[in-house]
Amino acid sequence: MNRFSPALVPLLLLLLLAPFAAQAETLTDQAIRSFISSLETLQGMESEFDEMTEDIPAEKGERGGEMPDMSRIFSSSIERMKGHDLYNRLEDVVEQHGFANPESWAKTGDRIFQAWSALEMGEQSNTMNQEMAKAMEEINNNPHMSEAQKQQMRDMMGGAMSAMETASNAPEADKRALRPHLDALRAATDSDR
């Protein structure tokens, strides 16, 4: 009979619970400020990044009718950048802002974006759900669309509804932590600056 050594049990439990503990950590004011500051720096380098992104493959949802995974919007971008000069430049910027690496920066960004989406949608979620249901009904009853077109539209709507659901599942602690930083986040992501 194989039994774990009593000394290994705590280590195994720690390894099994580590992913949950990582998510359970609250976003700190410092992490949020550092992330926003990094976005401001990156926005100042936008033209440089535009030139470097030409050979990076697009996210699945950026080309076709599928929605990208909004819960991993930053992480999936980082994964696509690996092996490119853009990744190295990004690494320099995020490390200057206190992040260990682009992956940890991206995980923080994913959580911030999810909390931000949840806050922005918050009170509007019932109205948005009603509008989505109405749009789905219009798609299904549209005599000018083929079944294939209707299915494509249903898939797109399903992706949007899934993205809304994902955003609404943001931890309350993340939303509370982000709330005081909303104006700074909006300013840092405003493309008209």
Secondary structure, 3 states (H helix, E strand, C coil): CCCCCCCHHHHHHHHHHHHHHHHHCCCCHHHHHHHHHHHHHHHHCHHHHHHHHHHCCCCHHHHCCCCCCHHHHHHHHHHHHCCCHHHHHHHHHHHHCCCCCHHHHHHHHHHHHHHHHHHHHHHHHHHHHHHHHHHHHHHHHCCCCCHHHHHHHHHHHHHHHHHHHHHHCCCHHHHHHHHHHHHHHHHHHCCCC
